[in-house]
Amino acid sequence: MAVYLQSLGAAGTVTGSKHLLITPGLNILVDCGLFQGVKALREKNWERPPVNPGEIDAVILTHAHLDHCGYIPLLVKNGYRKNIYMSQPTRDLTELILRDCAKLQEEDAEKANRHGYTKHHPAEALYTVKDVETALAYFKVSEIRTVISLNEQISFSLHPSGHIAGACSVKINCYGKKIVFSGDIGRQHSELLPAPEALQDADFVVMESTYGDRLHAQTNTGQELALVINDTIFNKGNILIPCFAVGRAQEVMHLIYHLKQQKQIPALIPEYLDSPMAASAGKVLQHYPEWFTIDEKECARMFSGVTINHDYKNTEKIIRRSGSKIIMAASGMLTGGRVLEYLKHYLGDARNTILLIGFQAEGTRGRALLNQGHEIKIHGQYYPVKAQIREIEGLSAHADQTELLGWVGQFAKSQPLVFLVHGEPCAQESLRIKIQDELKLKVILMKEFQREFLFTIGQ
């Protein structure tokens, strides 16, 4: 009898995280995310999974981002009927994100059918709000650092990993072996979050590699942001910041709040958060101060100077409002959401700035802008890119190469076998070489659907 690892997503790419631990007693799925980015990846969301969901015995979520939790309603719809374990903040945020995702899919399908910009007749949502509500019944909160037994031979515990509130690495004790799934690893020094928790030893490590080939700039992030904002105001333009609704939006709000307090940017420049989910996530996060490095009062103050738009009908009013303004809107990779309405109006004006602050997956509009694309397709039409496209790497929620090496280096004494997931090929190859050369650990790059042997039970 043996134990195997199989990646059903995020193998050679950064989205669709699904990693299956196959044992004689239980099949455990760590993360259950949607594919995003290029069409070939997005189409995978519509395919039947290669593993029967009814044969999976447990799901453990590392955190609430869509590329880690967004497939859950489909898994349940296709036959999964067991517990889905996660931390308390992840539970609350995942519900918000899945409800919002389903609602947007329903709205997009309705718009596509009404305006005819679809090759599918009729266009359908990947899943509905009703599907999300069915899945919620299987959510089960696990306390961090508490050992949860799944059977006599297998247990797990959750350990904070930075990245966003509630995000955890998963440590599984399986037939006497220790298997660690990193989830997404946060920064050592974050605006709002403590550093990832130390885990010390493991026999096998399954780790993300998003920025495996990059180092974040060692500059003052606040000063960088102030420079971008002040330059754009001088040019009488608008600053559009595409944000991930959970994590980045709150961190940027906190940074802008401090810049205004320190008089590094005009205190009276209007600031909008056009993402009901980001606003709701902010309220949820205020219930979990223990996950942050700031107190509840400061968290409330950073929201006080921001106008939150709940009704999409007001988006046009914000766009038409004269004068410079800062607008934060989802989604962070420009794959959908209200940010697209701002893009339509702001891309063609050189006075405006589109500020990218997080990872932009291959095939997304965000990656196209970073690659200096001259036009962007939105809802069937092409829009020329004349706005200033800027990037601040220091606001990324992901560890860079040095931080990733530091994180996996904590296991070096126990000499684990390392599996790299959640990274594009160049990033993975760069990190593989670094880990092998500097830490002398064996590294395997996971391939989608390919089973990797871990160990024989009893040996």
C-alpha positions as CSV (number, residue, x, y, z in Angstrom):
1,M,0.0,0.0,0.0
2,A,1.3,3.4,-1.0
3,V,0.5,7.1,-0.8
4,Y,0.5,9.4,-3.9
5,L,0.1,13.0,-4.8
6,Q,-1.8,14.2,-7.8
7,S,-2.3,17.8,-8.9
8,L,-5.7,18.5,-10.6
9,G,-4.8,22.1,-11.2
10,A,-2.1,24.7,-10.5
11,A,0.6,22.4,-12.0
12,G,2.7,24.5,-14.4
13,T,0.3,27.4,-14.0
14,V,-0.8,29.8,-11.2
15,T,-4.5,29.1,-11.0
16,G,-6.9,26.2,-10.4
17,S,-5.2,24.9,-7.2
18,K,-6.4,21.4,-6.5
19,H,-3.9,18.9,-4.9
20,L,-5.1,15.4,-4.2
21,L,-3.4,13.2,-1.5
22,I,-4.3,9.6,-2.3
23,T,-4.0,7.1,0.6
24,P,-5.3,3.6,1.2
25,G,-7.8,5.0,3.8
26,L,-8.7,8.5,2.5
27,N,-8.5,10.8,-0.5
28,I,-7.8,14.3,0.6
29,L,-8.1,17.4,-1.6
30,V,-6.1,20.4,-0.6
31,D,-7.7,23.5,-2.2
32,C,-10.4,23.5,-4.8
33,G,-9.9,26.5,-7.0
34,L,-11.0,27.9,-10.4
35,F,-8.8,28.2,-13.4
36,Q,-8.3,31.8,-14.6
37,G,-6.4,33.5,-17.4
38,V,-6.1,32.2,-20.9
39,K,-9.1,30.7,-22.5
40,A,-7.6,27.2,-22.6
41,L,-7.3,27.3,-18.8
42,R,-10.8,28.8,-18.2
43,E,-12.4,26.1,-20.3
44,K,-11.0,23.5,-17.9
45,N,-13.6,24.8,-15.3
46,W,-16.3,23.3,-17.6
47,E,-14.7,19.9,-17.9
48,R,-15.7,17.0,-15.7
49,P,-13.0,16.4,-13.1
50,P,-10.7,13.4,-13.7
51,V,-11.5,12.2,-10.2
52,N,-15.0,11.3,-9.1
53,P,-15.9,14.0,-6.5
54,G,-17.8,11.3,-4.6
55,E,-14.6,9.4,-4.0
56,I,-12.9,12.4,-2.2
57,D,-13.2,12.0,1.6
58,A,-12.2,15.5,2.8
59,V,-11.4,18.9,1.4
60,I,-9.0,21.3,3.2
61,L,-8.9,25.0,2.1
62,T,-5.7,27.0,2.6
63,H,-7.4,30.4,2.0
64,A,-10.3,32.3,0.3
65,H,-9.0,33.5,-3.0
66,L,-11.0,32.3,-6.0
67,D,-8.1,30.3,-7.5
68,H,-8.1,28.2,-4.3
69,C,-11.8,28.0,-3.4
70,G,-13.8,28.9,-6.5
71,Y,-14.5,25.3,-7.7
72,I,-16.2,24.2,-4.5
73,P,-19.8,24.6,-5.7
74,L,-19.0,22.5,-8.8
75,L,-17.4,19.8,-6.7
76,V,-20.5,19.6,-4.6
77,K,-22.8,19.8,-7.6
78,N,-20.9,16.8,-9.1
79,G,-21.3,14.6,-6.0
80,Y,-19.0,15.7,-3.2
81,R,-20.8,15.3,0.2
82,K,-18.1,15.4,2.9
83,N,-16.6,18.1,5.1
84,I,-14.7,21.2,3.7
85,Y,-12.3,22.3,6.4
86,M,-10.9,25.8,6.8
87,S,-10.1,28.6,9.3
88,Q,-12.8,30.8,10.6
89,P,-11.9,33.9,8.5
90,T,-11.5,31.7,5.5
91,R,-15.0,30.3,6.0
92,D,-16.6,33.8,6.1
93,L,-14.5,35.2,3.2
94,T,-15.1,32.1,1.1
95,E,-18.8,32.5,1.4
96,L,-18.6,36.1,0.3
97,I,-16.3,35.3,-2.6
98,L,-18.4,32.3,-3.9
99,R,-21.7,34.3,-3.6
100,D,-20.1,37.2,-5.5
101,C,-18.6,34.9,-8.2
102,A,-21.9,33.1,-8.8
103,K,-23.7,36.4,-9.0
104,L,-21.3,37.8,-11.5
105,Q,-21.5,34.7,-13.6
106,E,-25.2,34.9,-13.6
107,E,-25.1,38.6,-14.6
108,D,-22.4,38.0,-17.3
109,A,-24.5,35.2,-18.8
110,E,-27.5,37.5,-18.8
111,K,-25.6,40.4,-20.5
112,A,-24.0,38.0,-23.0
113,N,-27.4,36.7,-24.0
114,R,-28.9,40.2,-24.1
115,H,-26.1,41.8,-26.2
116,G,-25.2,38.7,-28.2
117,Y,-21.4,38.7,-27.5
118,T,-21.3,35.0,-26.9
119,K,-20.6,31.9,-29.1
120,H,-22.8,29.8,-26.7
121,H,-26.6,30.0,-27.1
122,P,-27.7,30.5,-24.5
123,A,-24.7,31.5,-22.4
124,E,-24.9,29.9,-18.9
125,A,-23.3,30.6,-15.6
126,L,-20.6,28.1,-14.4
127,Y,-22.6,27.8,-11.2
128,T,-25.4,29.8,-9.5
129,V,-26.0,31.4,-6.1
130,K,-28.2,28.4,-5.3
131,D,-25.2,26.0,-6.0
132,V,-23.1,28.1,-3.5
133,E,-25.8,27.8,-0.8
134,T,-25.9,24.0,-1.3
135,A,-22.1,23.9,-0.8
136,L,-22.1,26.0,2.3
137,A,-23.7,23.2,4.3
138,Y,-20.4,21.2,4.1
139,F,-18.2,24.0,5.5
140,K,-16.5,23.1,8.8
141,V,-14.3,25.5,10.7
142,S,-11.0,24.3,12.2
143,E,-9.1,26.1,14.9
144,I,-5.5,27.0,13.9
145,R,-2.7,24.8,15.4
146,T,-5.3,22.3,16.5
147,V,-4.9,18.7,15.3
148,I,-8.0,17.4,13.5
149,S,-8.2,13.6,13.1
150,L,-9.7,12.3,9.8
151,N,-9.1,8.7,10.7
152,E,-6.8,6.7,13.0
153,Q,-3.8,7.2,10.6
154,I,-4.4,10.6,9.2
155,S,-4.8,14.0,10.9
156,F,-4.0,17.7,10.0
157,S,-3.5,21.1,11.4
158,L,-3.7,24.7,10.0
159,H,-0.8,27.2,10.5
160,P,-1.1,30.9,9.4
161,S,0.9,31.6,6.2
162,G,0.4,35.4,5.8
163,H,-0.9,36.3,2.3
164,I,-4.4,37.2,3.5
165,A,-6.3,37.0,6.8
166,G,-7.3,33.3,7.5
167,A,-4.7,32.0,5.0
168,C,-2.9,28.8,6.3
169,S,-0.5,26.2,5.4
170,V,-1.7,22.6,6.0
171,K,0.4,20.1,7.9
172,I,-0.9,16.5,7.4
173,N,0.3,13.6,9.5
174,C,-0.2,10.6,7.3
175,Y,0.8,7.1,8.3
176,G,3.7,8.5,10.3
177,K,4.9,10.9,7.7
178,K,4.6,14.7,7.7
179,I,3.3,16.4,4.5
180,V,3.1,20.2,4.4
181,F,1.0,22.0,1.8
182,S,2.2,25.7,1.8
183,G,-0.9,27.3,0.3
184,D,0.1,30.8,-0.8
185,I,3.0,32.1,1.2
186,G,2.8,35.7,2.4
187,R,5.5,38.4,2.8
188,Q,7.9,38.5,5.7
189,H,7.1,42.2,6.1
190,S,3.5,43.1,5.2
191,E,1.5,46.3,5.7
192,L,-1.2,44.5,7.7
193,L,-0.3,40.8,8.2
194,P,2.2,39.0,10.4
195,A,4.9,36.8,8.8
196,P,4.1,33.2,7.9
197,E,4.4,30.9,10.9
198,A,7.4,28.6,11.2
199,L,6.7,24.8,10.8
200,Q,10.2,23.3,11.2
201,D,10.1,19.7,9.9
202,A,8.5,17.7,7.1
203,D,9.0,14.6,5.0
204,F,7.3,16.1,1.9
205,V,6.6,19.8,1.1
206,V,4.1,20.9,-1.6
207,M,4.8,24.6,-2.1
208,E,3.7,27.5,-4.3
209,S,6.2,29.1,-6.7
210,T,4.3,32.2,-8.0
211,Y,7.3,34.5,-7.8
212,G,10.0,31.8,-7.9
213,D,12.0,33.8,-10.5
214,R,11.5,37.3,-9.1
215,L,12.6,39.6,-6.3
216,H,10.3,42.3,-5.1
217,A,11.8,45.8,-5.3
218,Q,13.5,46.9,-2.1
219,T,12.0,50.3,-2.3
220,N,9.6,52.2,0.0
221,T,6.2,51.1,-1.1
222,G,4.5,54.1,0.4
223,Q,6.8,56.5,-1.4
224,E,6.2,54.7,-4.7
225,L,2.5,54.9,-4.3
226,A,2.6,58.6,-3.3
227,L,4.7,59.3,-6.4
228,V,2.2,57.6,-8.7
229,I,-0.7,59.4,-7.1
230,N,0.9,62.8,-7.1
231,D,2.1,62.5,-10.7
232,T,-1.3,61.6,-11.9
233,I,-3.0,64.4,-9.9
234,F,-0.5,66.8,-11.5
235,N,-1.6,65.6,-14.9
236,K,-5.2,66.0,-13.9
237,G,-5.8,62.3,-14.3
238,N,-7.5,59.5,-12.4
239,I,-5.7,56.6,-10.6
240,L,-7.4,53.2,-11.2
241,I,-6.2,50.4,-8.9
242,P,-7.5,46.9,-9.8
243,C,-7.6,45.1,-6.5
244,F,-8.3,41.6,-5.3
245,A,-11.3,42.3,-3.1
246,V,-9.9,40.2,-0.2
247,G,-6.4,41.3,1.0
248,R,-5.0,43.8,-1.5
249,A,-8.0,46.2,-1.3
250,Q,-7.7,46.5,2.4
251,E,-3.9,46.8,2.4
252,V,-4.0,49.6,-0.3
253,M,-6.7,51.4,1.7
254,H,-4.5,51.3,4.8
255,L,-1.5,52.6,2.9
256,I,-3.4,55.5,1.3
257,Y,-4.8,56.3,4.8
258,H,-1.3,56.7,6.1
259,L,-0.1,58.7,3.1
260,K,-3.0,61.2,3.8
261,Q,-2.2,61.3,7.5
262,Q,1.4,62.0,6.7
263,K,0.4,64.7,4.1
264,Q,2.4,62.8,1.4
265,I,-0.7,63.0,-0.9
266,P,-3.6,65.5,-0.9
267,A,-5.9,64.7,2.0
268,L,-9.0,65.7,0.1
269,I,-8.5,63.6,-3.1
270,P,-11.7,61.5,-3.4
271,E,-11.1,57.8,-2.8
272,Y,-13.6,55.2,-4.0
273,L,-14.0,51.5,-3.3
274,D,-16.2,50.2,-6.1
275,S,-16.4,46.7,-4.9
276,P,-19.3,45.6,-2.6
277,M,-17.4,42.4,-1.9
278,A,-14.3,44.3,-0.8
279,A,-16.4,46.4,1.5
280,S,-18.1,43.3,2.9
281,A,-14.7,41.6,3.3
282,G,-13.5,44.6,5.2
283,K,-16.3,44.3,7.7
284,V,-15.7,40.6,8.1
285,L,-12.0,41.2,8.7
286,Q,-12.7,43.7,11.5
287,H,-14.1,40.7,13.4
288,Y,-10.7,39.0,13.4
289,P,-8.2,41.6,14.8
290,E,-5.9,38.7,15.9
291,W,-5.0,38.0,12.3
292,F,-3.7,41.6,11.8
293,T,-0.8,43.8,13.0
294,I,-3.2,46.8,13.4
295,D,-6.0,47.2,16.0
296,E,-9.8,47.5,15.3
297,K,-9.8,51.3,15.7
298,E,-7.2,51.8,13.0
299,C,-9.0,49.3,10.8
300,A,-12.2,51.4,11.2
301,R,-10.4,54.7,10.5
302,M,-8.9,53.5,7.2
303,F,-12.5,52.9,6.0
304,S,-13.7,56.3,7.2
305,G,-12.2,58.3,4.3
306,V,-13.4,56.0,1.6
307,T,-16.6,56.3,-0.4
308,I,-18.0,52.7,-0.9
309,N,-20.2,52.2,-3.9
310,H,-22.6,49.3,-3.4
311,D,-24.9,50.0,-6.5
312,Y,-23.4,49.4,-9.9
313,K,-25.6,52.2,-11.3
314,N,-23.4,54.7,-9.4
315,T,-20.3,53.5,-11.2
316,E,-21.2,55.8,-14.2
317,K,-21.6,58.7,-11.8
318,I,-18.2,58.1,-10.3
319,I,-16.7,57.9,-13.8
320,R,-18.3,61.2,-14.9
321,R,-17.3,63.1,-11.7
322,S,-14.8,65.8,-12.6
323,G,-11.4,66.1,-11.0
324,S,-8.8,63.5,-10.1
325,K,-9.8,60.6,-7.9
326,I,-8.5,57.3,-6.7
327,I,-10.6,54.3,-7.5
328,M,-10.1,50.7,-6.2
329,A,-12.2,48.1,-8.0
330,A,-12.2,44.3,-8.5
331,S,-11.0,42.2,-10.1
332,G,-7.2,42.4,-9.5
333,M,-6.3,40.7,-12.8
334,L,-9.0,42.6,-14.8
335,T,-10.8,39.3,-15.6
336,G,-14.2,40.8,-14.8
337,G,-16.2,42.9,-12.4
338,R,-16.8,46.7,-12.2
339,V,-13.1,47.6,-12.9
340,L,-13.8,46.8,-16.6
341,E,-16.3,49.8,-16.8
342,Y,-13.5,52.1,-15.5
343,L,-11.1,50.6,-18.0
344,K,-13.4,51.3,-20.9
345,H,-13.4,55.0,-20.0
346,Y,-9.9,55.5,-18.6
347,L,-7.6,53.4,-20.9
348,G,-7.8,55.9,-23.8
349,D,-6.6,59.0,-21.8
350,A,-2.9,59.4,-21.3
351,R,-3.5,61.5,-18.2
352,N,-4.9,58.5,-16.3
353,T,-2.9,55.8,-14.5
354,I,-3.7,52.1,-14.2
355,L,-1.8,50.9,-11.2
356,L,-1.2,47.1,-11.0
357,I,-0.3,45.8,-7.6
358,G,-0.6,42.0,-7.6
359,F,0.3,39.0,-9.7
360,Q,-1.1,39.0,-13.2
361,A,-1.7,35.5,-14.6
362,E,-0.9,34.6,-18.2
363,G,-3.8,35.4,-20.5
364,T,-5.4,38.1,-18.3
365,R,-6.0,41.7,-19.2
366,G,-3.6,42.7,-16.4
367,R,-0.8,40.6,-18.0
368,A,-1.5,42.2,-21.4
369,L,-1.2,45.7,-19.9
370,L,2.1,44.7,-18.2
371,N,3.3,43.4,-21.5
372,Q,2.6,46.8,-23.1
373,G,-0.3,45.6,-25.2
374,H,-1.6,48.4,-27.4
375,E,-5.3,47.5,-27.1
376,I,-7.5,45.5,-24.7
377,K,-10.6,43.6,-25.5
378,I,-13.6,44.1,-23.2
379,H,-17.1,42.7,-23.8
380,G,-16.4,42.1,-27.4
381,Q,-14.9,45.5,-28.2
382,Y,-11.2,46.7,-28.4
383,Y,-10.0,49.7,-26.4
384,P,-6.7,51.5,-27.2
385,V,-4.2,51.7,-24.4
386,K,-3.0,55.3,-23.9
387,A,-3.2,55.5,-20.1
388,Q,0.0,55.2,-18.0
389,I,0.5,51.6,-16.9
390,R,2.4,51.3,-13.6
391,E,3.3,48.4,-11.3
392,I,4.2,48.4,-7.6
393,E,5.7,45.0,-6.8
394,G,6.0,45.7,-3.1
395,L,2.2,45.5,-2.7
396,S,2.2,41.9,-3.8
397,A,0.7,39.4,-1.3
398,H,3.1,36.7,-2.5
399,A,6.6,35.9,-1.2
400,D,9.3,36.6,-3.7
401,Q,12.1,34.2,-4.5
402,T,14.2,35.0,-1.4
403,E,11.2,34.7,0.9
404,L,10.2,31.4,-0.7
405,L,13.7,30.1,-0.2
406,G,13.6,31.2,3.4
407,W,10.3,29.5,4.0
408,V,11.3,26.1,2.5
409,G,14.7,26.4,4.1
410,Q,13.1,25.9,7.6
411,F,12.6,22.2,6.6
412,A,16.2,21.7,5.3
413,K,17.4,19.6,8.3
414,S,14.7,17.0,7.8
415,Q,15.6,16.8,4.0
416,P,12.0,16.7,2.6
417,L,11.2,15.9,-1.0
418,V,9.8,19.2,-2.4
419,F,7.0,19.5,-5.0
420,L,6.5,22.8,-6.7
421,V,3.0,23.9,-7.8
422,H,1.2,27.2,-8.4
423,G,3.8,28.7,-10.7
424,E,4.4,29.3,-14.4
425,P,7.2,27.2,-15.9
426,C,10.0,29.8,-15.8
427,A,9.3,30.7,-12.2
428,Q,9.2,27.0,-11.2
429,E,12.4,26.2,-13.0
430,S,14.3,29.1,-11.4
431,L,13.1,28.2,-7.9
432,R,13.8,24.5,-8.5
433,I,17.5,25.3,-9.3
434,K,17.8,27.6,-6.3
435,I,16.4,25.1,-3.9
436,Q,18.6,22.3,-5.2
437,D,21.7,24.4,-5.3
438,E,21.4,26.3,-2.1
439,L,19.4,23.9,0.1
440,K,20.5,20.6,-1.5
441,L,16.9,19.3,-1.5
442,K,15.4,17.2,-4.3
443,V,12.6,19.0,-6.2
444,I,9.9,17.7,-8.5
445,L,7.8,20.0,-10.7
446,M,4.2,18.7,-10.6
447,K,2.5,17.9,-13.9
448,E,-1.3,18.1,-14.2
449,F,-3.0,14.7,-13.4
450,Q,0.3,12.9,-13.1
451,R,0.5,10.8,-9.9
452,E,3.7,11.2,-7.9
453,F,4.7,8.4,-5.5
454,L,5.4,9.6,-2.0
455,F,6.0,6.5,0.1
456,T,5.0,2.9,0.9
457,I,3.2,2.5,4.2
458,G,5.3,0.7,6.8
459,Q,8.6,1.8,5.3
